[in-house]
Amino acid sequence: MKAKLGTARRFYWFDLNGAVTNPAQVNAKIYSGATLVKTFSTLTQHGTFPDLYYSEAASLITTDPYTLIIYENTTALDSVPIEAGAALSPEAEYNTAAEIKLSTALYNAGASITAYYISPTGVVSVAKTAGKVTAKAAYVVNSPITLDAVGPWLVVWVDGGQARYVQEYWVDNYIGLEVVKVIARLNIMEDSTKHVGATVVASLADGTQLGQAVTDSFGAAFFSLYPGEVIFSIIKAGSVFTNNNFTCQVLSSAVSGSSNIFPLITDVFGPTTTTPAEPPNMCEVYATLFEFSGVPLRYADIFFSVLSYPQLASGAGIVGTSLVAKTDVNGKATVKLVQGTKVEVAIPAASLRRVVTIPASVGPVNLLTLISGSSDVFDAISLTLPAAPRRTL
């Protein structure tokens, strides 16, 4: 039995030996090794051939070896291997009237038996007579039908009105593997920097991986892929690529002018790692303000502005504009500033503005001491009110 990765299909089982006693209890599970992958709580009996059971449609997504195990209740009745792949070698080709012959297992039946074709969608063909061909030691359908759908086809062989044998055939557009070359480089120019030693992963749009290869000294990697849409992803330890996951269309070599050489144009950023810099040395500055009446000056703003930037303080560049400290209910404000910076301090409530240099100490330092020790004079902030206009009668 075959399953194309990412493509849903129904899984069939034929009760060749009449092992089932209660069809309602027939169920199945798909395993990958010892890992349970799918569970089908019930299998449905075919309407025309009651010994033929089928599951609901399901898909597989990896190329692991699988096994379909059939149960009646919890008793295992049979096991069927499943071949899963992104591209499967077909037993017959799409849109052809293929000669599908019976295994020699029933070669000793009568002069002729009957074959029924069941399409991937479950449509049952009209009865087809299959005659015995001694030279092939098999029964061969005299007028086979056209296989007009891709996927699993069943041929049910009936002898004396009883289904005796079921064969499954995978039908596909038979197209051979193509040699695909990808070149990972910085830009479209042939002599541009190549991405050497990078792993290129080929996958389908649903994430199914088709293969991987490592780029050589020319940035090239080679794949054997079936025609169709393929996504190439570049992976390299310690690198981040500006562009990735390239969608390419692999063409059949039978197509005139086809070329399966794909440039993967992308830049790469290596990680920048440095030792974290020590933060600049800070100084705690405080100010306690009172009104003339002795009441704390509450919630007053004190503005600190860097005069010019960037400044170099404690070996670090200081950039920024300003910050504001606000006095609390006790009239006190505290702030930490970078040592050595030249700062303009403004206290609008006191009509004060001053330029000070934050000292090289951790503090606490009284801001008013810094202001009073400055050689600059205080600037009084005053408002000039315009005179009221006079009116002449």
C-alpha positions as YAML, in Angstrom:
chain: A
units: angstrom
residues:
- id: 1
  name: MET
  ca: [0.00, 0.00, 0.00]
- id: 2
  name: LYS
  ca: [1.26, 3.49, -0.86]
- id: 3
  name: ALA
  ca: [0.59, 7.00, 0.46]
- id: 4
  name: LYS
  ca: [1.80, 10.27, -1.01]
- id: 5
  name: LEU
  ca: [3.01, 12.66, 1.70]
- id: 6
  name: GLY
  ca: [0.54, 15.40, 2.54]
- id: 7
  name: THR
  ca: [-2.18, 13.86, 0.32]
- id: 8
  name: ALA
  ca: [-5.24, 12.38, 2.02]
- id: 9
  name: ARG
  ca: [-6.28, 8.88, 0.99]
- id: 10
  name: ARG
  ca: [-8.48, 6.05, 2.27]
- id: 11
  name: PHE
  ca: [-6.73, 2.94, 3.55]
- id: 12
  name: TYR
  ca: [-8.24, -0.40, 2.48]
- id: 13
  name: TRP
  ca: [-8.20, -3.92, 3.89]
- id: 14
  name: PHE
  ca: [-9.61, -7.08, 2.34]
- id: 15
  name: ASP
  ca: [-10.76, -9.88, 4.64]
- id: 16
  name: LEU
  ca: [-9.35, -12.65, 2.47]
- id: 17
  name: ASN
  ca: [-9.91, -15.47, 4.94]
- id: 18
  name: GLY
  ca: [-13.24, -14.40, 6.47]
- id: 19
  name: ALA
  ca: [-11.65, -13.62, 9.84]
- id: 20
  name: VAL
  ca: [-14.19, -10.96, 10.83]
- id: 21
  name: THR
  ca: [-17.13, -12.10, 12.97]
- id: 22
  name: ASN
  ca: [-18.57, -8.68, 13.82]
- id: 23
  name: PRO
  ca: [-17.97, -6.05, 11.09]
- id: 24
  name: ALA
  ca: [-19.12, -3.24, 13.40]
- id: 25
  name: GLN
  ca: [-16.08, -3.81, 15.60]
- id: 26
  name: VAL
  ca: [-13.45, -3.62, 12.85]
- id: 27
  name: ASN
  ca: [-11.00, -0.77, 13.46]
- id: 28
  name: ALA
  ca: [-7.42, 0.08, 12.52]
- id: 29
  name: LYS
  ca: [-4.31, 1.92, 13.64]
- id: 30
  name: ILE
  ca: [-1.25, 3.18, 11.78]
- id: 31
  name: TYR
  ca: [2.11, 2.85, 13.49]
- id: 32
  name: SER
  ca: [5.54, 4.21, 12.71]
- id: 33
  name: GLY
  ca: [7.69, 1.69, 14.48]
- id: 34
  name: ALA
  ca: [6.22, 1.55, 17.99]
- id: 35
  name: THR
  ca: [4.70, 5.05, 17.71]
- id: 36
  name: LEU
  ca: [0.96, 5.33, 17.12]
- id: 37
  name: VAL
  ca: [0.33, 7.81, 14.28]
- id: 38
  name: LYS
  ca: [-3.35, 7.41, 13.29]
- id: 39
  name: THR
  ca: [-6.37, 5.74, 14.82]
- id: 40
  name: PHE
  ca: [-9.49, 4.76, 12.88]
- id: 41
  name: SER
  ca: [-12.19, 3.89, 15.39]
- id: 42
  name: THR
  ca: [-14.22, 2.10, 12.71]
- id: 43
  name: LEU
  ca: [-13.68, 0.80, 9.20]
- id: 44
  name: THR
  ca: [-16.56, 0.92, 6.72]
- id: 45
  name: GLN
  ca: [-17.66, -2.11, 4.75]
- id: 46
  name: HIS
  ca: [-17.77, -1.58, 1.01]
- id: 47
  name: GLY
  ca: [-21.33, -1.56, -0.32]
- id: 48
  name: THR
  ca: [-20.61, -3.91, -3.24]
- id: 49
  name: PHE
  ca: [-17.89, -6.06, -1.67]
- id: 50
  name: PRO
  ca: [-18.65, -6.58, 2.05]
- id: 51
  name: ASP
  ca: [-15.29, -8.26, 2.72]
- id: 52
  name: LEU
  ca: [-13.56, -5.03, 1.68]
- id: 53
  name: TYR
  ca: [-13.15, -2.42, 4.44]
- id: 54
  name: TYR
  ca: [-11.90, 1.15, 4.15]
- id: 55
  name: SER
  ca: [-10.99, 3.97, 6.53]
- id: 56
  name: GLU
  ca: [-11.80, 7.64, 6.46]
- id: 57
  name: ALA
  ca: [-9.38, 9.79, 4.44]
- id: 58
  name: ALA
  ca: [-6.14, 10.62, 6.22]
- id: 59
  name: SER
  ca: [-2.64, 11.78, 5.24]
- id: 60
  name: LEU
  ca: [0.92, 11.04, 6.34]
- id: 61
  name: ILE
  ca: [3.59, 13.72, 6.52]
- id: 62
  name: THR
  ca: [6.94, 11.94, 6.89]
- id: 63
  name: THR
  ca: [8.73, 9.17, 5.03]
- id: 64
  name: ASP
  ca: [8.95, 6.87, 8.05]
- id: 65
  name: PRO
  ca: [8.07, 3.18, 7.45]
- id: 66
  name: TYR
  ca: [4.44, 2.68, 8.46]
- id: 67
  name: THR
  ca: [2.27, -0.32, 9.27]
- id: 68
  name: LEU
  ca: [-1.53, -0.50, 9.11]
- id: 69
  name: ILE
  ca: [-2.80, -2.93, 11.75]
- id: 70
  name: ILE
  ca: [-6.39, -4.19, 11.51]
- id: 71
  name: TYR
  ca: [-8.32, -5.10, 14.67]
- id: 72
  name: GLU
  ca: [-11.67, -6.62, 15.52]
- id: 73
  name: ASN
  ca: [-12.36, -4.89, 18.81]
- id: 74
  name: THR
  ca: [-8.88, -5.28, 20.38]
- id: 75
  name: THR
  ca: [-7.77, -8.45, 18.58]
- id: 76
  name: ALA
  ca: [-5.24, -7.89, 15.79]
- id: 77
  name: LEU
  ca: [-6.32, -9.56, 12.55]
- id: 78
  name: ASP
  ca: [-3.76, -8.43, 9.99]
- id: 79
  name: SER
  ca: [-0.96, -5.97, 9.27]
- id: 80
  name: VAL
  ca: [-0.22, -4.16, 6.01]
- id: 81
  name: PRO
  ca: [3.00, -2.21, 5.28]
- id: 82
  name: ILE
  ca: [2.63, 1.32, 3.90]
- id: 83
  name: GLU
  ca: [5.17, 2.99, 1.64]
- id: 84
  name: ALA
  ca: [5.04, 6.77, 2.13]
- id: 85
  name: GLY
  ca: [6.91, 9.31, 0.06]
- id: 86
  name: ALA
  ca: [6.75, 12.73, -1.56]
- id: 87
  name: ALA
  ca: [6.93, 11.00, -4.93]
- id: 88
  name: LEU
  ca: [6.02, 7.35, -5.46]
- id: 89
  name: SER
  ca: [6.96, 4.99, -8.26]
- id: 90
  name: PRO
  ca: [3.61, 4.20, -9.89]
- id: 91
  name: GLU
  ca: [2.51, 0.75, -11.06]
- id: 92
  name: ALA
  ca: [0.44, 2.40, -13.79]
- id: 93
  name: GLU
  ca: [0.40, 5.74, -15.54]
- id: 94
  name: TYR
  ca: [-2.32, 8.35, -15.34]
- id: 95
  name: ASN
  ca: [-4.80, 8.66, -18.21]
- id: 96
  name: THR
  ca: [-3.87, 5.34, -19.80]
- id: 97
  name: ALA
  ca: [-5.73, 2.09, -20.35]
- id: 98
  name: ALA
  ca: [-3.21, -0.01, -18.45]
- id: 99
  name: GLU
  ca: [-3.10, -3.80, -18.55]
- id: 100
  name: ILE
  ca: [-3.42, -4.75, -14.91]
- id: 101
  name: LYS
  ca: [-3.08, -8.49, -14.44]
- id: 102
  name: LEU
  ca: [-3.87, -10.72, -11.51]
- id: 103
  name: SER
  ca: [-1.19, -12.35, -9.44]
- id: 104
  name: THR
  ca: [-0.71, -16.04, -10.07]
- id: 105
  name: ALA
  ca: [-2.40, -16.67, -6.71]
- id: 106
  name: LEU
  ca: [-5.72, -17.33, -8.50]
- id: 107
  name: TYR
  ca: [-4.34, -18.81, -11.66]
- id: 108
  name: ASN
  ca: [-6.09, -22.13, -11.02]
- id: 109
  name: ALA
  ca: [-9.59, -20.64, -11.13]
- id: 110
  name: GLY
  ca: [-11.93, -21.09, -14.08]
- id: 111
  name: ALA
  ca: [-11.42, -20.15, -17.70]
- id: 112
  name: SER
  ca: [-12.33, -16.55, -16.96]
- id: 113
  name: ILE
  ca: [-13.05, -14.40, -13.95]
- id: 114
  name: THR
  ca: [-14.42, -10.87, -13.46]
- id: 115
  name: ALA
  ca: [-12.57, -7.73, -12.45]
- id: 116
  name: TYR
  ca: [-13.95, -4.51, -10.99]
- id: 117
  name: TYR
  ca: [-11.97, -1.28, -10.81]
- id: 118
  name: ILE
  ca: [-12.47, 1.05, -7.83]
- id: 119
  name: SER
  ca: [-11.17, 4.59, -8.42]
- id: 120
  name: PRO
  ca: [-9.44, 6.73, -5.73]
- id: 121
  name: THR
  ca: [-12.81, 8.43, -5.10]
- id: 122
  name: GLY
  ca: [-14.59, 5.08, -4.60]
- id: 123
  name: VAL
  ca: [-16.38, 4.78, -7.94]
- id: 124
  name: VAL
  ca: [-16.85, 1.13, -8.99]
- id: 125
  name: SER
  ca: [-16.52, 0.30, -12.68]
- id: 126
  name: VAL
  ca: [-18.73, -2.06, -14.62]
- id: 127
  name: ALA
  ca: [-17.68, -5.70, -14.61]
- id: 128
  name: LYS
  ca: [-14.70, -6.49, -16.80]
- id: 129
  name: THR
  ca: [-13.98, -10.00, -18.03]
- id: 130
  name: ALA
  ca: [-10.48, -11.28, -17.43]
- id: 131
  name: GLY
  ca: [-9.31, -14.25, -19.46]
- id: 132
  name: LYS
  ca: [-6.64, -16.74, -18.58]
- id: 133
  name: VAL
  ca: [-3.37, -16.11, -20.43]
- id: 134
  name: THR
  ca: [-1.15, -19.14, -20.14]
- id: 135
  name: ALA
  ca: [1.95, -17.35, -21.41]
- id: 136
  name: LYS
  ca: [1.69, -14.87, -18.53]
- id: 137
  name: ALA
  ca: [0.40, -17.36, -15.97]
- id: 138
  name: ALA
  ca: [-2.22, -14.86, -14.98]
- id: 139
  name: TYR
  ca: [-5.63, -13.47, -15.77]
- id: 140
  name: VAL
  ca: [-5.65, -10.35, -17.90]
- id: 141
  name: VAL
  ca: [-8.54, -7.91, -18.32]
- id: 142
  name: ASN
  ca: [-9.67, -8.01, -21.93]
- id: 143
  name: SER
  ca: [-10.71, -4.32, -22.15]
- id: 144
  name: PRO
  ca: [-9.17, -2.39, -19.26]
- id: 145
  name: ILE
  ca: [-10.60, 1.02, -18.38]
- id: 146
  name: THR
  ca: [-8.76, 4.33, -18.61]
- id: 147
  name: LEU
  ca: [-7.16, 5.26, -15.31]
- id: 148
  name: ASP
  ca: [-8.39, 8.86, -15.21]
- id: 149
  name: ALA
  ca: [-7.47, 9.81, -11.65]
- id: 150
  name: VAL
  ca: [-4.20, 9.98, -9.74]
- id: 151
  name: GLY
  ca: [-4.02, 7.96, -6.55]
- id: 152
  name: PRO
  ca: [-4.72, 4.41, -5.30]
- id: 153
  name: TRP
  ca: [-6.84, 2.21, -7.57]
- id: 154
  name: LEU
  ca: [-8.22, -1.14, -6.45]
- id: 155
  name: VAL
  ca: [-8.92, -4.12, -8.67]
- id: 156
  name: VAL
  ca: [-11.34, -6.60, -7.11]
- id: 157
  name: TRP
  ca: [-11.22, -10.05, -8.69]
- id: 158
  name: VAL
  ca: [-14.47, -12.03, -8.49]
- id: 159
  name: ASP
  ca: [-14.80, -15.74, -9.18]
- id: 160
  name: GLY
  ca: [-18.16, -17.50, -8.94]
- id: 161
  name: GLY
  ca: [-19.82, -14.37, -7.55]
- id: 162
  name: GLN
  ca: [-17.36, -14.18, -4.65]
- id: 163
  name: ALA
  ca: [-14.64, -11.55, -4.26]
- id: 164
  name: ARG
  ca: [-11.49, -13.61, -4.12]
- id: 165
  name: TYR
  ca: [-8.63, -11.14, -4.23]
- id: 166
  name: VAL
  ca: [-7.94, -7.38, -4.13]
- id: 167
  name: GLN
  ca: [-4.92, -5.60, -5.57]
- id: 168
  name: GLU
  ca: [-4.00, -1.96, -5.11]
- id: 169
  name: TYR
  ca: [-2.19, 0.01, -7.81]
- id: 170
  name: TRP
  ca: [-0.73, 3.47, -7.40]
- id: 171
  name: VAL
  ca: [-1.49, 5.61, -10.46]
- id: 172
  name: ASP
  ca: [0.46, 8.78, -11.11]
- id: 173
  name: ASN
  ca: [1.85, 11.02, -13.81]
- id: 174
  name: TYR
  ca: [5.05, 9.10, -14.25]
- id: 175
  name: ILE
  ca: [7.82, 11.66, -14.36]
- id: 176
  name: GLY
  ca: [11.38, 10.80, -13.50]
- id: 177
  name: LEU
  ca: [13.64, 12.46, -10.97]
- id: 178
  name: GLU
  ca: [15.35, 15.64, -12.11]
- id: 179
  name: VAL
  ca: [18.82, 16.88, -11.18]
- id: 180
  name: VAL
  ca: [18.36, 20.25, -9.47]
- id: 181
  name: LYS
  ca: [21.18, 22.69, -8.73]
- id: 182
  name: VAL
  ca: [20.88, 25.63, -6.35]
- id: 183
  name: ILE
  ca: [23.54, 28.32, -5.89]
- id: 184
  name: ALA
  ca: [23.52, 30.34, -2.68]
- id: 185
  name: ARG
  ca: [25.24, 33.68, -3.16]
- id: 186
  name: LEU
  ca: [25.18, 37.34, -2.20]
- id: 187
  name: ASN
  ca: [23.80, 38.78, -5.45]
- id: 188
  name: ILE
  ca: [22.96, 37.82, -9.01]
- id: 189
  name: MET
  ca: [26.51, 38.39, -10.31]
- id: 190
  name: GLU
  ca: [28.40, 35.19, -11.04]
- id: 191
  name: ASP
  ca: [31.51, 36.40, -9.17]
- id: 192
  name: SER
  ca: [29.61, 37.51, -6.05]
- id: 193
  name: THR
  ca: [30.32, 36.11, -2.60]
- id: 194
  name: LYS
  ca: [29.10, 32.50, -2.23]
- id: 195
  name: HIS
  ca: [27.52, 31.05, 0.90]
- id: 196
  name: VAL
  ca: [29.85, 28.10, 1.48]
- id: 197
  name: GLY
  ca: [29.10, 25.30, 3.96]
- id: 198
  name: ALA
  ca: [25.43, 26.20, 4.32]
- id: 199
  name: THR
  ca: [22.77, 23.51, 4.58]
- id: 200
  name: VAL
  ca: [20.01, 23.83, 1.97]
- id: 201
  name: VAL
  ca: [16.75, 22.03, 2.77]
- id: 202
  name: ALA
  ca: [14.22, 21.18, 0.03]
- id: 203
  name: SER
  ca: [10.61, 20.78, 1.13]
- id: 204
  name: LEU
  ca: [7.02, 20.96, -0.01]
- id: 205
  name: ALA
  ca: [4.70, 23.83, 0.88]
- id: 206
  name: ASP
  ca: [3.20, 21.82, 3.78]
- id: 207
  name: GLY
  ca: [6.66, 21.37, 5.34]
- id: 208
  name: THR
  ca: [7.30, 17.84, 4.08]
- id: 209
  name: GLN
  ca: [11.07, 17.54, 3.72]
- id: 210
  name: LEU
  ca: [12.35, 16.17, 0.40]
- id: 211
  name: GLY
  ca: [16.07, 16.27, 1.14]
- id: 212
  name: GLN
  ca: [19.00, 18.42, 2.16]
- id: 213
  name: ALA
  ca: [22.51, 19.15, 0.90]
- id: 214
  name: VAL
  ca: [25.50, 21.27, 1.93]
- id: 215
  name: THR
  ca: [26.84, 23.96, -0.41]
- id: 216
  name: ASP
  ca: [30.33, 23.43, -1.83]
- id: 217
  name: SER
  ca: [33.13, 25.97, -2.37]
- id: 218
  name: PHE
  ca: [31.11, 27.46, -5.24]
- id: 219
  name: GLY
  ca: [27.99, 27.85, -3.08]
- id: 220
  name: ALA
  ca: [26.28, 25.06, -5.04]
- id: 221
  name: ALA
  ca: [24.17, 22.17, -3.76]
- id: 222
  name: PHE
  ca: [22.54, 19.38, -5.79]
- id: 223
  name: PHE
  ca: [19.25, 17.50, -5.38]
- id: 224
  name: SER
  ca: [17.32, 14.75, -7.16]
- id: 225
  name: LEU
  ca: [13.70, 15.91, -7.13]
- id: 226
  name: TYR
  ca: [10.49, 15.25, -8.96]
- id: 227
  name: PRO
  ca: [8.98, 18.13, -10.96]
- id: 228
  name: GLY
  ca: [6.73, 20.48, -9.04]
- id: 229
  name: GLU
  ca: [6.88, 23.36, -6.60]
- id: 230
  name: VAL
  ca: [9.73, 23.10, -4.10]
- id: 231
  name: ILE
  ca: [10.80, 25.45, -1.31]
- id: 232
  name: PHE
  ca: [14.53, 25.79, -0.61]
- id: 233
  name: SER
  ca: [15.64, 27.04, 2.83]
- id: 234
  name: ILE
  ca: [19.21, 28.00, 3.78]
- id: 235
  name: ILE
  ca: [20.51, 27.19, 7.26]
- id: 236
  name: LYS
  ca: [23.94, 28.00, 8.67]
- id: 237
  name: ALA
  ca: [24.96, 28.02, 12.31]
- id: 238
  name: GLY
  ca: [25.59, 31.53, 13.63]
- id: 239
  name: SER
  ca: [24.12, 33.24, 10.56]
- id: 240
  name: VAL
  ca: [20.85, 34.98, 9.80]
- id: 241
  name: PHE
  ca: [19.88, 35.39, 6.14]
- id: 242
  name: THR
  ca: [18.08, 38.48, 4.85]
- id: 243
  name: ASN
  ca: [16.01, 36.38, 2.42]
- id: 244
  name: ASN
  ca: [15.08, 32.73, 2.82]
- id: 245
  name: ASN
  ca: [12.54, 30.04, 1.89]
- id: 246
  name: PHE
  ca: [12.78, 30.40, -1.88]
- id: 247
  name: THR
  ca: [9.87, 28.95, -3.88]
- id: 248
  name: CYS
  ca: [11.04, 27.34, -7.14]
- id: 249
  name: GLN
  ca: [9.32, 25.33, -9.87]
- id: 250
  name: VAL
  ca: [11.21, 22.18, -10.78]
- id: 251
  name: LEU
  ca: [10.54, 21.37, -14.44]
- id: 252
  name: SER
  ca: [10.56, 18.09, -16.31]
- id: 253
  name: SER
  ca: [13.53, 17.62, -18.58]
- id: 254
  name: ALA
  ca: [11.01, 16.63, -21.25]
- id: 255
  name: VAL
  ca: [9.90, 20.27, -21.41]
- id: 256
  name: SER
  ca: [11.78, 22.17, -24.10]
- id: 257
  name: GLY
  ca: [14.12, 24.82, -22.71]
- id: 258
  name: SER
  ca: [13.67, 23.73, -19.09]
- id: 259
  name: SER
  ca: [16.44, 24.53, -16.62]
- id: 260
  name: ASN
  ca: [16.57, 23.43, -13.02]
- id: 261
  name: ILE
  ca: [19.35, 25.76, -11.83]
- id: 262
  name: PHE
  ca: [18.12, 28.17, -9.18]
- id: 263
  name: PRO
  ca: [20.16, 31.06, -7.68]
- id: 264
  name: LEU
  ca: [19.30, 31.68, -4.03]
- id: 265
  name: ILE
  ca: [20.19, 35.37, -3.64]
- id: 266
  name: THR
  ca: [20.53, 36.49, -0.05]
- id: 267
  name: ASP
  ca: [22.82, 38.40, 2.28]
- id: 268
  name: VAL
  ca: [23.91, 37.06, 5.63]
- id: 269
  name: PHE
  ca: [24.34, 38.76, 8.95]
- id: 270
  name: GLY
  ca: [26.73, 37.28, 11.47]
- id: 271
  name: PRO
  ca: [25.93, 37.87, 15.13]
- id: 272
  name: THR
  ca: [27.63, 40.84, 16.82]
- id: 273
  name: THR
  ca: [28.64, 39.98, 20.36]
- id: 274
  name: THR
  ca: [30.46, 42.39, 22.70]
- id: 275
  name: THR
  ca: [31.15, 42.54, 26.38]
- id: 276
  name: PRO
  ca: [28.43, 44.61, 28.06]
- id: 277
  name: ALA
  ca: [29.75, 48.08, 28.92]
- id: 278
  name: GLU
  ca: [29.79, 49.22, 32.49]
- id: 279
  name: PRO
  ca: [27.08, 51.81, 33.15]
- id: 280
  name: PRO
  ca: [28.35, 55.36, 33.78]
- id: 281
  name: ASN
  ca: [28.95, 56.50, 37.34]
- id: 282
  name: MET
  ca: [25.92, 58.20, 38.83]
- id: 283
  name: CYS
  ca: [25.55, 60.90, 41.47]
- id: 284
  name: GLU
  ca: [22.51, 61.30, 43.69]
- id: 285
  name: VAL
  ca: [21.35, 64.92, 43.77]
- id: 286
  name: TYR
  ca: [18.62, 66.23, 46.02]
- id: 287
  name: ALA
  ca: [16.91, 69.50, 46.87]
- id: 288
  name: THR
  ca: [14.57, 70.47, 49.71]
- id: 289
  name: LEU
  ca: [12.39, 73.51, 49.06]
- id: 290
  name: PHE
  ca: [10.16, 75.55, 51.39]
- id: 291
  name: GLU
  ca: [7.89, 78.47, 50.86]
- id: 292
  name: PHE
  ca: [8.66, 81.75, 52.66]
- id: 293
  name: SER
  ca: [6.03, 80.84, 55.22]
- id: 294
  name: GLY
  ca: [7.94, 77.66, 56.15]
- id: 295
  name: VAL
  ca: [5.54, 75.31, 54.44]
- id: 296
  name: PRO
  ca: [7.18, 72.62, 52.23]
- id: 297
  name: LEU
  ca: [7.00, 73.49, 48.52]
- id: 298
  name: ARG
  ca: [5.03, 70.47, 47.42]
- id: 299
  name: TYR
  ca: [4.88, 69.00, 43.88]
- id: 300
  name: ALA
  ca: [7.16, 71.61, 42.38]
- id: 301
  name: ASP
  ca: [9.01, 70.74, 39.15]
- id: 302
  name: ILE
  ca: [12.79, 70.83, 38.92]
- id: 303
  name: PHE
  ca: [14.04, 70.61, 35.31]
- id: 304
  name: PHE
  ca: [17.43, 69.17, 34.37]
- id: 305
  name: SER
  ca: [18.65, 69.65, 30.76]
- id: 306
  name: VAL
  ca: [21.87, 68.49, 29.16]
- id: 307
  name: LEU
  ca: [23.41, 71.57, 27.55]
- id: 308
  name: SER
  ca: [25.20, 69.86, 24.67]
- id: 309
  name: TYR
  ca: [25.42, 66.23, 23.66]
- id: 310
  name: PRO
  ca: [26.85, 63.77, 23.26]
- id: 311
  name: GLN
  ca: [29.05, 64.36, 26.27]
- id: 312
  name: LEU
  ca: [31.72, 62.00, 27.46]
- id: 313
  name: ALA
  ca: [31.32, 61.09, 31.11]
- id: 314
  name: SER
  ca: [32.83, 58.11, 32.93]
- id: 315
  name: GLY
  ca: [34.12, 56.91, 29.55]
- id: 316
  name: ALA
  ca: [30.63, 56.72, 28.03]
- id: 317
  name: GLY
  ca: [28.80, 58.98, 25.60]
- id: 318
  name: ILE
  ca: [25.82, 60.70, 27.23]
- id: 319
  name: VAL
  ca: [22.96, 61.62, 24.94]
- id: 320
  name: GLY
  ca: [19.53, 62.88, 25.85]
- id: 321
  name: THR
  ca: [17.55, 66.02, 26.39]
- id: 322
  name: SER
  ca: [16.01, 66.48, 29.80]
- id: 323
  name: LEU
  ca: [14.28, 65.01, 32.78]
- id: 324
  name: VAL
  ca: [12.02, 66.36, 35.49]
- id: 325
  name: ALA
  ca: [12.05, 65.74, 39.23]
- id: 326
  name: LYS
  ca: [9.07, 66.67, 41.38]
- id: 327
  name: THR
  ca: [9.13, 67.51, 45.07]
- id: 328
  name: ASP
  ca: [7.12, 65.32, 47.41]
- id: 329
  name: VAL
  ca: [4.83, 66.33, 50.28]
- id: 330
  name: ASN
  ca: [7.92, 67.26, 52.31]
- id: 331
  name: GLY
  ca: [9.24, 69.52, 49.57]
- id: 332
  name: LYS
  ca: [12.11, 67.15, 48.70]
- id: 333
  name: ALA
  ca: [13.13, 65.84, 45.28]
- id: 334
  name: THR
  ca: [15.85, 63.30, 44.56]
- id: 335
  name: VAL
  ca: [17.33, 62.29, 41.22]
- id: 336
  name: LYS
  ca: [20.39, 60.40, 39.95]
- id: 337
  name: LEU
  ca: [22.48, 62.07, 37.24]
- id: 338
  name: VAL
  ca: [25.63, 61.03, 35.39]
- id: 339
  name: GLN
  ca: [28.79, 62.26, 37.05]
- id: 340
  name: GLY
  ca: [30.69, 64.95, 35.15]
- id: 341
  name: THR
  ca: [27.84, 66.14, 32.92]
- id: 342
  name: LYS
  ca: [27.10, 69.84, 32.52]
- id: 343
  name: VAL
  ca: [23.43, 70.44, 33.24]
- id: 344
  name: GLU
  ca: [21.11, 73.41, 33.24]
- id: 345
  name: VAL
  ca: [18.86, 73.37, 36.30]
- id: 346
  name: ALA
  ca: [15.59, 75.31, 36.33]
- id: 347
  name: ILE
  ca: [13.21, 75.71, 39.26]
- id: 348
  name: PRO
  ca: [10.30, 77.80, 37.93]
- id: 349
  name: ALA
  ca: [8.63, 78.11, 41.34]
- id: 350
  name: ALA
  ca: [11.74, 79.88, 42.64]
- id: 351
  name: SER
  ca: [12.47, 81.72, 39.37]
- id: 352
  name: LEU
  ca: [15.92, 80.10, 39.30]
- id: 353
  name: ARG
  ca: [17.98, 78.83, 36.40]
- id: 354
  name: ARG
  ca: [21.58, 77.77, 36.73]
- id: 355
  name: VAL
  ca: [24.27, 75.76, 34.95]
- id: 356
  name: VAL
  ca: [26.06, 73.26, 37.15]
- id: 357
  name: THR
  ca: [28.47, 70.35, 36.74]
- id: 358
  name: ILE
  ca: [27.43, 67.13, 38.45]
- id: 359
  name: PRO
  ca: [30.26, 66.18, 40.81]
- id: 360
  name: ALA
  ca: [32.28, 62.96, 40.62]
- id: 361
  name: SER
  ca: [30.81, 61.36, 43.72]
- id: 362
  name: VAL
  ca: [27.98, 59.02, 44.46]
- id: 363
  name: GLY
  ca: [26.34, 61.62, 46.71]
- id: 364
  name: PRO
  ca: [23.92, 62.48, 48.03]
- id: 365
  name: VAL
  ca: [24.78, 66.05, 46.98]
- id: 366
  name: ASN
  ca: [22.63, 69.07, 47.80]
- id: 367
  name: LEU
  ca: [21.56, 70.69, 44.55]
- id: 368
  name: LEU
  ca: [21.19, 74.08, 46.21]
- id: 369
  name: THR
  ca: [24.83, 73.86, 47.27]
- id: 370
  name: LEU
  ca: [25.82, 73.31, 43.66]
- id: 371
  name: ILE
  ca: [23.68, 76.24, 42.55]
- id: 372
  name: SER
  ca: [25.01, 78.60, 45.20]
- id: 373
  name: GLY
  ca: [28.61, 77.62, 44.47]
- id: 374
  name: SER
  ca: [28.33, 78.42, 40.82]
- id: 375
  name: SER
  ca: [30.24, 81.43, 39.50]
- id: 376
  name: ASP
  ca: [27.31, 82.41, 37.33]
- id: 377
  name: VAL
  ca: [24.79, 84.85, 38.66]
- id: 378
  name: PHE
  ca: [21.19, 83.84, 39.15]
- id: 379
  name: ASP
  ca: [18.81, 84.67, 36.35]
- id: 380
  name: ALA
  ca: [15.54, 86.02, 37.58]
- id: 381
  name: ILE
  ca: [12.59, 85.01, 35.51]
- id: 382
  name: SER
  ca: [10.26, 88.00, 35.25]
- id: 383
  name: LEU
  ca: [7.30, 88.80, 33.10]
- id: 384
  name: THR
  ca: [6.94, 92.12, 31.27]
- id: 385
  name: LEU
  ca: [3.28, 92.98, 31.21]
- id: 386
  name: PRO
  ca: [2.09, 95.24, 28.36]
- id: 387
  name: ALA
  ca: [0.52, 98.54, 29.38]
- id: 388
  name: ALA
  ca: [-3.23, 98.77, 29.03]
- id: 389
  name: PRO
  ca: [-4.30, 100.76, 25.97]
- id: 390
  name: ARG
  ca: [-5.72, 104.20, 26.52]
- id: 391
  name: ARG
  ca: [-8.95, 105.31, 25.03]
- id: 392
  name: THR
  ca: [-9.60, 108.93, 24.06]
- id: 393
  name: LEU
  ca: [-13.14, 110.13, 24.06]
...
